[in-house]
Amino acid sequence: MKPSDSIYILTQEPSVASQFISELRNVQVQRDSMRFRRNLERLGEVLAYKISTRLTYAPQQIQTPLAACEQQHLVDYPVLATVLRAGLPFHHGFLNYFDKSPSAFVAAYRLEATSEIAVNVDYLAGPSLERRVLLLVDPMLATGTSLALTYKAMLRFGTPSQVHIAAAIASPEGVSHIQRELPQAMIWLGALDNHLNERAYIVPGLGDAGDLAFGSKI
């Protein structure tokens, strides 16, 4: 898959963010769940900065101890939405930068032994999205089904003016699915990996982000 104007891939250029992703993948470093969460958070911060360059700003006069000056300020902070539970550390990184943003949360999970995704709208909570910028973040963009279903479920809160999808690691199949289902969305990635395996896991990927961040599920 070739990058386009609607996709940004962080690791296409050398930066310290590549080290964050390397540690996220490394099975030795993954033993430290606190380090894993922190690296997701730091990667979210880097992507938040990159996304901020595409948002709308307006001049604002401020007073320093010496003189007045003009600075560019965000016109409207985006709504930050994430998928529980794996998305929480990643989401925190975005919230560190967009510190005045409201947040939305949804529970999404893959049914056992299948690649089917279900979104439990009973756990969907968020602010109005009407004419707002929506930033939907999830560490792993595998099939893309959960993010697409999450977006559609969130439309009960209104229709956003812009949609940005951010993932730490994605598969080509997942990106293609999002481009079909949400053609208006800008996609921001830490890394774009090779493919999905027969269990719909990203290869080389990093494993189960939720388990690595918070412990194995029963």
FENLIN-V732602 format. One record per backbone hydrogen bond with DSSP energy under -1.0 kcal/mol. CO is the residue of the C=O (numbers start at 0). NH is the residue of the N-H. If there is no record, write none. Layout:
BEGIN
CO&NH ; CO&NH
END
This chain:
BEGIN
3&6 ; 5&186 ; 7&188 ; 8&11 ; 9&12 ; 14&17 ; 15&19 ; 16&20 ; 17&21 ; 18&22 ; 19&23 ; 20&24 ; 21&25 ; 25&29 ; 27&30 ; 28&31 ; 31&35 ; 32&36 ; 33&37 ; 34&38 ; 35&39 ; 36&40 ; 37&41 ; 38&42 ; 39&43 ; 40&44 ; 41&45 ; 42&46 ; 43&47 ; 44&48 ; 45&49 ; 46&50 ; 47&51 ; 49&52 ; 50&53 ; 51&54 ; 55&74 ; 57&72 ; 59&70 ; 61&68 ; 66&63 ; 68&61 ; 70&59 ; 72&57 ; 78&134 ; 79&103 ; 80&136 ; 81&105 ; 82&86 ; 84&87 ; 86&90 ; 87&91 ; 88&92 ; 89&93 ; 90&94 ; 91&95 ; 93&97 ; 96&98 ; 97&100 ; 101&79 ; 103&81 ; 104&124 ; 105&83 ; 106&119 ; 108&117 ; 110&113 ; 115&110 ; 117&108 ; 118&120 ; 119&122 ; 120&123 ; 124&104 ; 128&131 ; 131&160 ; 131&161 ; 132&78 ; 133&163 ; 134&80 ; 135&165 ; 138&168 ; 140&170 ; 143&147 ; 144&148 ; 145&149 ; 146&150 ; 147&151 ; 148&152 ; 149&153 ; 152&155 ; 153&156 ; 154&157 ; 156&128 ; 158&130 ; 161&133 ; 162&185 ; 163&135 ; 164&187 ; 165&137 ; 166&189 ; 167&190 ; 168&140 ; 169&192 ; 170&174 ; 171&175 ; 172&176 ; 173&177 ; 174&178 ; 175&179 ; 176&180 ; 177&181 ; 181&184 ; 185&164 ; 186&7 ; 187&166 ; 188&9 ; 189&10 ; 190&169 ; 194&202 ; 196&199 ; 200&196 ; 202&193 ; 202&194 ; 207&211 ; 208&212 ; 209&213 ; 210&214
END
